[in-house]
Every structure is written in structure tokens, then in C-alpha cells.
Amino acid sequence: MAKDLLLEIGLEEVPARFVRGAMNQLKEKTAKWLEASRIGHGVIEAYATPRRIAVLVRGVEEKQADVSEEVKGPSRKIALSEQGEWSKAALGFARSQGVEPSEFFFKEVAGVEYVFANKSSIGTVTSDVLPDGLTSLITSMSFPKNMRWGNYDLKFVRPIRWLVALFGDTVIPLEITAVQSGRTTRGHRFLGSDTEISAPSEYVSRLKEQQVIADAAEREALIVEQINGLAAEKGWHIAIKEDLLEEVVFLVEYPNVLFGTFDESFLNIPQEVLITSMREHQRYFPVLDGSGKLLPYFVTVRNGDRTSIENVAKGNEKVLRARLSDAKFFYGEDQKLAIHDALAKLETIVYHEELGTVAEKVRRIVDTAGKLTSALMLDTQTSEDAARTAAICKFDLVTQMVYEFPELQGIMGEDYARKAGEREAVAKAINEHYQPRFAGDRAPASVAGAVVSLADKIDTIVGCFSIGIIPTGSQDPYALRRQAAGIVQIVLSHGLKLPLDTLFNLSIEVHAARGLKRNAADIRKDLYEFFALRVKNVLTEQSIRYDVVDAVMAVGYNDLRQTVDRAAAVTGAAAGERREEFKGVVDALNRVCNLASKAASNDVNASLFVEDVEGALYQSWTSVRDEITSLVEQGAAAEAISKLAGLKTPINAYFDHVMVMAEDEAVRANRLATLAAIAGSVTQVADFSKLVW
């Protein structure tokens, strides 16, 4: 008969950012241990609050499954001596498997006979394996940060204070750091008390009686429901940021939403400052009107009931007033700092010991941005805006506000630059040059902001690559992957005619002025390979098939706009009603490309054509050759594919009547050159041999 299994690890308050990971890890480890232990079970439910992580496993079998398997031993040649007796190797195999040699039998594997034995194992009672199994499961858990307490060697996220371990209605005996398991759990720290759990199925309801909602999803739903109810009642828009909601869910065990107010005079400060202060320092949700303008209210979540909720609101108001007063002071003081004085302070801030100060990075950004405006042939005003933005883009890093709230870099730069009399386009571009800040963020809206953002990001990447800092595995301390993804996003969103090699070369040229520790060619090669995955990600996000991605990127991805266009064109041609027709075109083009790889050159001599079909194919190709190139360059790859499709008939006729590998060396070389020339047009679009039909 199956029973439910409950394991709860009671802890001192765990940092909210660690709780969900710990809950998921316990669930995964439990599932893997049960599977490895051959213990059948039903659904595994995971629970977590700041003070506990738990799993409840439904329908756990009372006995391990029996196992019977054939185990292969040494070959017959090794297992038997010349006298027909069992060798030491065979006897050792018998001992290791717990069988008698008389139970051996032979089976042939790949033409060789081997000794086999039937190994059987009778399953153990589940209750006998649970104590050691659950103990090792708990002690094997890992966390981003660990701590030790008392004289114990165990490292855990926080000290363990109680353990609940039940199999059915029976306590599983465990002891970890002198804490013995039982059936007693603890309720809410202030509203609840200790309570006994008779059976695992009572776990959630017993905790709820003690003002603890163990299910994280239920707590989240309650918080969102209460916030939405308050917003509807007051006519507010309460901005629920997902990461803040996640944190609040794991800060409370019994959530109750409340609101408070702050002095309207603080609204003279940019609302991004107020929102950041509320979210980052106090874990408050800001309140906005219908147009997105901040209102003098905040929403927070209490870990408790609604008793004296007004006093709780007043206490939060008092704390927030102090926070906003600090922000108001910083904001006023920062405006006394002139931009040129702020830039001078950047000379003393080290960006990287091998890459110089922040001021030196700014000078590189200025140089790179200047080269970009020339390469993109931007108009005079945009070029001037980009140059000014590049020169002052980092000045707000030395302000008190950004020191207090680093996430406001750029936002404060825009505000302070506007107040200092800079052009509106420059002020906006200062903020935009940090975009996209994260996956899913938008690219800079202005061209000036886009140029400075590209200059900043490529400077960071090339600088790191030039001193040997290249991301490997999951290690990417300078967020170079995010910077590269941002570059790809900016180029595509603005439709910039900016090949990757141009971007790489102009940044390498700027860095070369200070001296490169690595060979420029090696840096360029590493950069091109590094960007490949970023481009693949972009294509994958656009629902491009993996084989189409491979086919398109196999012939190059230097021009990002063309790469995306070519991928979309091949996807369109290979889908729907045209699929079979396109497959026939691809088969013909692949025949050309396969033989073209044997060509020594693509110089064609028409006088060496022997068959009429040779001239017909060559003429068909030359009539569309330049057009294909032009269409690909213009971002009209779908039309280029249509032109290539027109070559299907003359290609098939060619192979029906021509022996490419002719005995005459000159004729053979010319035929291969013809195919190589045609293949050059084909590979402007894709390597069609990589398509999977």
C-alpha cells in the first residue's frame, strides 16, 4: 500500500532571492533519489516560505522495486582455462555480482561469446532506506551562499532549526546538526505557534491554521489579487514588476496588502528616482495614474494579518520619508556639479587595470563613435549629437544619486544634461546609450543614441578580448554576451548598413593606439565566432528552423540585415505549398555546389564549351548573376531565390547531357569552373545542403 511522504526543513529566515531555487532543488533531488532508489511514487509537490522548504510526495511505495538484469562478464576465451575450468577473472566476476559460477551462461555479442549472469536484487522496505537517503539528500544541497553555525561542519543556506519527516503517519528518524526530526512544525513567527502534523496530507492545511500559506503560487495569487483589488477601488495603476513580486512572495508567509502616502513635494524629483528608491530599498510597489505619472502613494505587503494595519502604514511612511529626503538631498547636490568637473573626476576612476580609467574609455568611445558616423555617412547634426553624447555619456557616474542607485546611470545623466542646457537629442542619447540594458529591453530610439551605444559596447568587448578576457561556459563577469546581443539588436532595429567586420576593425584600430596584447587577426577571429551565437539566437527567436539557421549562417553572417532577410526568404521558400517545388530547386543547386568544390578556379572560357547545354546554362546564369547579387544586397533574398529557381531546368539538362569529369583536362577544368561560378551566386543566399527535408 502506498503512503505519502513529507519532508520539511525549518530554517532561520532565508534571503528571498534564494528560496525558489532551494525549493526547486529539493524537489529535483527528491525525484532523482526516489528514482535511483527504485521507489515508485506519484506527484511531488514543493512548498517554501522564508522559514521553510518542503516536499510532499504522493503515493510512495512501501518497498523498493525488485530488479533482475543480465550482467556481461569476461569473454569465453578469458573466462575458461584450457582445461575448461573457470579462470580467476570469471570467479572474480561471480563474487562481484553475488552469484555462483554454476549460474553462468554464454551469449554471443558482435561475434564474440561472453559470460553472462542473472543478477537479482530483492527490494528493501522503503522505511528502512528513508533515514539515510533523506539525510544525504538534505546535506548534499548547495546554495549561492552558505553559512556554518555552532561547531558543525555542515554548510547550508541558513541554520536548520527543525525537521519534519513523515512516511504515512510514522516519523522518519533523522538527525542533522543535533536537530532531530519529528512531526512538529512551526507556524507564523508572530501569529502562529507550533503544531503537530499527523499525516503528510495535512501539511498545507495545518500551516494555514497557523497563519502560514506554504504554497508560493497561492501567496503570489493572493498578493496580485489584493493589489488589483486596491487599484480598482482607488482608480490607480499599481506597477507590478515581476522580479519585485517574486521577492515579496518569498519575504512573507501570510501576505496582506496595504498602502501609504508620501509628501507631494517629493514629486519634483524625477519619478525614476522615487520609483527606484521605493522598489530597491523598501520593496514597495509604485502607484501611477492612467498616463503613467507617479502619484504620492505606495503599496507594500505586510507579513501578517490586518490588525493595526493603519499603524503599519504610518511606520512605512516614516521610513520612506527618510529615504526620499536623502534622494532629494542628493538630487539637489548633484545639480551643483558642472559636467566638465564631473568628467575630470572620471580620470581618477579605474575602469580596468589593463584598460585604463573611465575617462580613457570615454575617449575611446568618442573615437569609435566618430569612425561610426563616418562609416554610416550620417548627416552633420546627427554626427555632432553623437560626438557630444560620446564625450559626456559617463559624467553621471560620479554623481551622488548614481552612487546610491547604480541602476539610475543614464537616467540621471539625461536629467542633469537637460538641466545643464545640453541639446534635447544629446540628453536623450545619454540615457539611450545604455540600451538595451537587458534581454527584452528596447534599442535606442535615436540614431545618435544607437551610435554611442554601439561604440560603448564594442569598446567593452574588444577591450576584454584584447587582454584575453573571453567568456567561457557560464562565466561572463563583464556581461560581454549581453553587450554583443545588444549590438546585434541595435544594428537590426535601425537597419544600419554596418557589417560586423567594419565594426570590429574600427574598434580594434582605436584600441591599437594604446597597444594590443594579442594579435589583431586573432582578436578579429574570436570576435566573429563570439557573435555567431548571438546571431543564431536572433534567428531562433524569429522562429527560424535550426537547419535554415545553419544553412544561412554557413555562408556568412557579416551583414546582419542580409542574414535575417536570407533566413526569412529560405524559410518562406521551404514552407507551405511550394515546399516540394523548392526541394527540386535545391537538389539541382546542391549538385552544382557539390562538384564546384573540386574546381581550381571560377574563370570560365566559353570557347571550351563542347555541348550546347553548357552554353545554355552559362548564358542563363550570366543573365541573372548581377541581379542575384544586387537583390541579396538590397535585402530582397526571396526574389534572388526566385532567380536561382529559374536555373533548375538548364542545370538538370546540363547534368543529363554533360560528363563533368571529362578526360580532356582543359574541358574538365572549364566545366568545374562553370559550376564554381554558379555556386558563387548560390552561396550568396545559403548552403542549401544543410536543409533537412
N, C-alpha and C positions, 0 to 999 in steps of 0.2 A: 504494500500500500504506500502510495506517495505522500510525502509531507512537505509543508512549506518550510523554507529556511530563512532566517533573519540574522543579519549581521549589522550592528550599528557601532560605529567608532565615535565616542563622545570626546570632544576636544575643547580646548580654550579657543576663543574667537579666532577664526581663520581669516586672513585677508580676503576680501570679496573676490579679487581677481584670480584667486587660486581654487575657489570652491568648485566651480563647474568642472574644471579639469580633474580635480580629485574625485568627484562623483563619477565621471565617465571612466576614469582609470580603474576605480574599484569595480565597476560593472564589467569592464572588459576583462580584468584579471580573474574575476569570479567565473565568468563564462569559459575562459580558457582553462582554468583549473578544473572545473567540472568536466569539461570535455577530455582533458588529459587523464583525469581520474576515472573515466568511463562511467560517470554518474549521470543518468538521464534526468532531465528536468524540463520544466515549462518556461514560461515568460520570466525574465529578470527585470525587476523594477528598481530604479535607483532614486534615492532621495538625498537631499542635502540642505542644510541651513548653515549659518556661520559657526554653529557649535557642534555639528554632526555630519557625517557622511554614512550612508547606509545602503544596503541592498536587500531586497526581498525576493527570493527565488520561489516561484510557484511549482508545486508538483515534483519535488525532488525524490528520486527513487531511493528506497531504503537499503539497496545493495548495489554494488558495482556490477556492471555487466561482465559475464564470463567471456573469456577470449580464447579462441582456438585458431592457430595460424601455422602455416608451413614455414619452417625456417631453413634456409640453404646453408649447408656446411661446405667442407672442402670437396674437391673433385674426387672421383673414384680412384684415380691414379695416386693421389696423396693419401686418401683415407685408408686404403688397403695395402698391406705389405705384399711382397712376392709370395709369401706363404698363405695369403688370404686372411691374415689377422688384422684387426683394427690397429691403426697406427696411433702414435701419441697425439697427432693432430685431431684424429677422429674422436679419441677418448676425451680430449680437452673440450671439443665441441659438445659432446654429450653432457659433460659436467656443467658447462656454461648455460645449457638450455634446460637442465634438470630432468634429463631423460636417460634411459638405458640404451646402450648401443644396439641391443636386440630390437629396438623400436625404429631403427634407421630404415630408410628406403631410398632407392635411387630414382632420379628423374633427369631427363636429358634437357639441357639448356644450350641453345645455339650449337648443337652438335657435340656437346661435352656432357658426360654424366657426372652428376653431383650427388652428394649425400644430403638427404633431407630428413627433418624430424618434425613431428606434430607437437607443437608447444601449446599446452593448455594452461590456463590460469583461471582459478575459481574466484569470482568477485568477492571482495570483503564487504562486510556490513558498513554502510555509509557513516553511521555514527562513530565508528572506530577510526575512520580516516579524517573526519572533520577537524578535530582539535589541531593536529599538526598542519593540516592543509590550510586552514584559515589563519593560523598563526604566521606561517610563511607568506601567505598572501598579503597580510597586513604589513609585515616587516619589509616586504620587497617593494612597497610603493615608493615612488620618487616624486619630488616636487621641485619647482623652480628655485625655492629657497627652503632650507631645512634648519632645524634647531635641535639642540640637545638640552636635556634638563636633568637636574639631580646628578647622580653618579652613573646614569645609564648610558650605554653605548649607542642605543637606537637614535637614529636621526629621522625626524618626522616634521611635518609642516608646523605643528603646534603640539604641546604636551597632551598625551592621552589621559583623560580623566575618568572615563567609564567605558565599559564594553557590554553590549547586549548580543548574545549569541544563542539562538534558539533553533532547534530542529524539531518541528512539531511543538509540543508543549514541554520539551526537555531542554535544559540548559546544556550547551556545549562547553566543556571546561577549557578555558583559555587563560593565560596569564602573560601580560606584556607590560614591562616596566612596573611590576608589582601591582598592576591593575588586573583584578580577576573578573572574568565575565559573569554575567548574571542575567536577570530578566528585568532589572530596574533601569529605566531611562529617566532623563531629566527634562522637565518642562521648560517653559519660558523663564528666563533668569529672574524676572520680577513679578510676573503674573501667574506663573505655574509652580508646580512642585514635582518631586519625584513620583513616578508612577510605575506600577508593575505591569508587564505585558504577559498575558497568559499564553498567547499564541501569536505567531508572526502576522496572521491576518488582521490582528487588532492594532498593529503598529500605527498606522496613519490616524485612525480614529482616537486612540488613546492620547496621542500627542496633541491632537486638535482640542481635546478636553482640557489640556494644559496650555492652551494658547500658543501652540506651535503648529504651523502649516508646513509639513515636511516636504510636500511636492513643490519643487521650484516652479513648474509650469503653472500650478494653481496660484502661487503667490504673485507671479507675473500677471496673470489674468486679472486678479483682484486689484492690483495696482493700476493697470491700464483702465479697468472698468471704473474705478473711483476717480481717476484723473479725467476721463472722458465725461463722467457724470458732473464733475465740478465745472469743467469747461462749458458744458451745455447749460448748466444753471446760471453761470456768470456771463455767458456770451464771450468767452475767451478762446484763444487758441493757445494751448499749452504744448510747447515743443518737446516731444519725447524723443530724445536722442538714444539710439539703440544701445550704445556702449554704457551710457549712464543708467539706463533702465536695467541692464544686465548687472551692473554693480550694485544698484539699490536692492535688486531681488535677493542678492546674497549678503546684504547688510542687515536684513530683518528676518524675523521668524513669524511675526504677526503684524502685517502691514496695515497702516491706516493713513490715508492721505489728508493733509491739511494745507492751508495757505496762510501767508503773511504778507505784510506790505513793507515798503521802504520809502524814504523821503523822495518826492518827485524832483528835488534839486539835483539828485544824482543822475537824472536823465540827460543832463548836459554833457556827461561823459559819453563817448561813443558806445553804442549798445553792445558791440562785440566785447568790450572790456567788462561791462556789467555781467553779461551772459557767461563769459569765461570765469569770472570770479565766483559767480553762483554755482556753476557746474563743477569746476575743478576743485574749489576749496570747500564748498558746503554741500555738494551733491544735491543742489536744488534744480528744479525744472523751471525755466523762464516762462513768463506769460506774455503773449503778444496779442495785438489787435488783428483785425481782418487783413490789414495791409502789411503785416509783418513788423510793425513798430512795437518796441518793448514798452510794456506797461509797468507801473510801480508795484508789482506783486510778484510773489514767488510761490512755488508749490514744492512741498517736501513730503517725505514718507516717514512716519513715526513707527518705531518698533514697539508696538503696544496697542492698547485699546484707546478709546476716545475720552477717557477720564481726564478732566482738566486740560482738554485739548487747547483751550484758549491760552493757558499759561505756557504751554509748549510753543505755541506760535509766537508769543511775545519773547520768549527766550531766543528763538531762532532769529527774530527781527533784530534783537540786540547784537547778536553775533555778526549778522550780515551788515549792520550799520558800521561796525568797526572795520570790516573787510572793505566795504565800499569807500569809507573815509580814507583808508590807505590808498586805494586806487585813485581817488580824487586828488590826493596829495601828489602821487607820482605823476599823474597826468599834467598837473599844473607845473611841476618842477621840470618835466621833460621839455615843455614848450619854451623854457628859458635857454635851452641848449641850441645854438646855431648849428646848421647842417655841416658847415666846414669844420667846426670844432669837434663834432661827433666823428667826422671822417678822420680827423687827426688822431683820435683815440684808437681807431682801428689799427694803427701802426703798432700798438703795444699788445694786441690780442693775437696769440698764436693760432693759426688755422690748423697747421700740421707741421711738426718739427722739420720735415723734409720738403714741405711745400710752402713754407713761409707764413707770414701773418695774414690776417683777413684783408688788410689793406693791399697786400701783394696779390691776393686772389681777386680783389676788385679791379686792380689794374689789368689783370689777365682777362677778366670779363669784359672790360672796356675794349681791349684789343680784339678779342674774339668777336664781340658784337659788331665792331667796325668792319671786320672782314665779312661777317654775315650779311650786313646791309649792302655791301658791295656785290657779294655773290648773288644776292636775291634781287639786286637792282631796284632797291626801294627808293621812293621819292624823297626829296630833300627834307621835308618836315618830319616824316616818319623816322628817317635816319638820325636827325637831330634829337628827336624824342628818345630814341633808343640809346643814343650816346649819353644823354643826360641821365636817363634812368640807370644805365650801367654804372655810371660814375658814383651815384648816390644810393644804389639799391640796398646797401647793407648798413646805412648810417643808423637805423633804429636799433641795431643790435646793442648799442651802448646805452640805450635809454633805460630808465628805472622800470618802466612798465614792461618792457620785453624781458628784462632780467627777472621780474616777478612772474611773468606769464610768457614763457618762450613761444608758446603756440600763437601768440599775437604778432610774431615777426611778420613784417609786410603789411599787416592790417594797421599797425601803429605808424609804420613808415608812410603809408598812404595819407593818413590823417595829418601827421605832423608836416609832411611835404606840402600838402594843400594849405595848411595854415601858414607855412613859411613863404607862400607865394609862388610855388612851382606851378608849371602848366598842369591843367587837369589831366591831360593824357599821360604826363610823367608820373603824377601822383598815383593814378590807377595802375600804371605799369609796374610801379614798385611793389604793389601788393600782388599783381598778377605773376610776377616773375618767379614766385614760389609754386605756382600751379603747374601741373596737378600735384597736390600735396600727398594724395593717397589714391589707391585704386578706386575708380568710380568718380573721382573729382573731375571737374571740368578743366579744359585747357584755357590758357589766357585768351581773353576776348580780343584784345588789341594786337596788332602786328608788332608794335614796339615791345609790349609785354612778352610776346612769344619769342622775339629775337633775344631778349635779355635772359629769358628762362632757358632757351637753348644754350646760350653762351655759358650760363652758370652751371647747368647740368653737365654739359660736355667737358667743361673745365674740371669738374669734380671727378668724372670718370677717367679722363685721360691722365689727370694728375695722379690718381691712385694707380692706374695701370703702369704709369711711367716709373713708379717706385716699387712695383711688384705686388701691389695690393689688388688681387683679383679674386672675386667671390668663388668659393668652393663649397660644394654641398649646401648646407643650410646657413653657412657662415657668410654674413654680409653686413658687417658692422657700420659701413658707411652708406648703406641703402643704395648701392650702385644699380641694382636691378630695378628698383623703383625709379631712379633717375633716368635710366635707359628707356623704360616703358613710357615715361613722361615725354621724352624726346620723340619717340615714335608717335605718340598721341598728338603732340603739337604739330608735327610735320603733316600728318594726315588731316587733322581738323582744319588747318589753314590751307591745305592743298599746296604746300610750299614745294617749289622745284629745287629740292636740296638733296642730292644724292648723299648717301652715308659717307662715301669716301671723301667727298668735299668737306663735310663736317669734321671728319676725323683729321684730315690733313691740316686744316686751318688751325685747329686746336693744338695739334702736335707742333705745328710751327711756332705758336705762341709759347708753348712750354719749352721748346728747344732753346729759346733765348736764355733761360736760366740753366740749361744743361740737362740732358736726359741721361738717366742711369741705365736705360735699356735702349736697344736698337729700335729706331723708329719703325722699321719694317715689321719687327716682332710685335710692337705695340699695335700697329695697324691690323695685323693678322688676328691678334687676340680680341681686339675691339669688334671686328667683323663677325667673329664666331660668337662673341658675347651677345651681340644684338640679334643673332639668329633666333634664339628662343623668344625674345621679346616680339619679334615679327610673327613667329608661329602663334604666340598667344593671341595676338590681334586677329589673325585669320581664324583661329579656332573660336574666338568669341563671336565672330560673324557667321558661325555655323558652317564653316567651310570644311568639307570632308578631309580626313587626315591624308588620304592619298593625293588629293588635289593640292593640299598644302605642300606635300613633298615634291610633287611634280613641278609646281610653280617655283618653289624656292631652290630646286636643284639647278635651275639656270640663272639664279642670281636674285638678290633682293636689295640691290644697292639703291634703286629708286623705289621708295616705299609706296608712292602713289600708283606707279605702274604695277607693283607686286599685288596690291589689293585689287586693282582692276583686272589683272590677268587671272587671279584666283576666282573672282566673281564670274568672269567670262567662261572659264573652263567648267565651273560648277553649273552654269546655265546650259552649256552645250551638252554636258554629260547627264542631264536630268530630263525627266519627262518623256514626251513622245519622240524627241529627237535622239534619245539615248542610243538605239540600235544603229541609226544612221551615222551618228558621230563615232561609234565604235569602229565602223568600217573605214572612216577617215583616219582614225588613229592607227588602225592596223597598217594602212598604206604609209603613213608618215613614219611609223616605227621601223618599217622595212628600210626606208631611206636612211634613217639615223643609225640603224644598226650597222649597215655597210659603210656609212660615211666615216665611222670611227677608224676604218682601215686606210683612209686616204692620207697621202703625204701632204697635199695642199688642196686648196679650193679654186685654183686657177684653171678655168675651162678653156679648151681650144676647140671651137666649133668645127674646125676643118677636119678633126679626127672622128667626127660622128660617122658611124657606119650605117646604122639603121635609121629609118625615118622617124621612129618613135623617140629616138634620142633628141633630135632637133625639136620635135613637138613638145616634149617635156621641158626642154630648156627654154623654149620660147614662152610656154605657159607660165613658167616660174618667173622669167625676167619681166613679164608683163605685170606681175603683181608684187615683185620683190620690194621696190621702193615704197609702194603703198602699204605693204605689211609693216615695214619699219616705221613709217610715218604714223600709222594707226596705233601701234603699240606706244609710241612716244606721246601721242595725244590722249592716251587713256581710253582708247576705243578697241580694246583687245577682242571684244566679241565680233567686231567687223573683221579684224585680222584673221580670226579663226574661220570666218566665212570664206575669206580669200584662200586660206590654206585648204579648206574643204574642196575648193574648185580644182585642186591639183590631184584629187583622188583618182579620177579617170585616167589622165595621162601617166600617173605613177604606175597604176596597175597594168596599163598597156605596155609600159616600159619593161616591167619585170616579166611580162608574158612573152616578150619577143627578144630580150637582150640578156646575154650572158655577161654579167658584170665582170667576173674574173676571167676575162678573155686571155688567150695565150699571148697575143701581141702585147708587150709590156706597155707601150705608149697608149694603146687603146684602153687597156685596163686602168692605167693611172688616170686617164682622162674621164673615164666613166665614174671612177671613185671620186674624182674632183667635182664632177657634176652633182653627185649625191651629197658631197660635203657642203657645196654651196647652197643647195636647197635646205639641208639640215640647219644651216646657219639661220635661215628665216624661221624654221620650225621652232628652234630653241630660243627665239626671242619671246615666245609665249610660254612654253613649258617643256619639260621632259615627259612626254606622253607615255613613255614606257612604264612610268611609276603608277599610272592609274590602275585601279583594281576593279575588274568588271564582275 
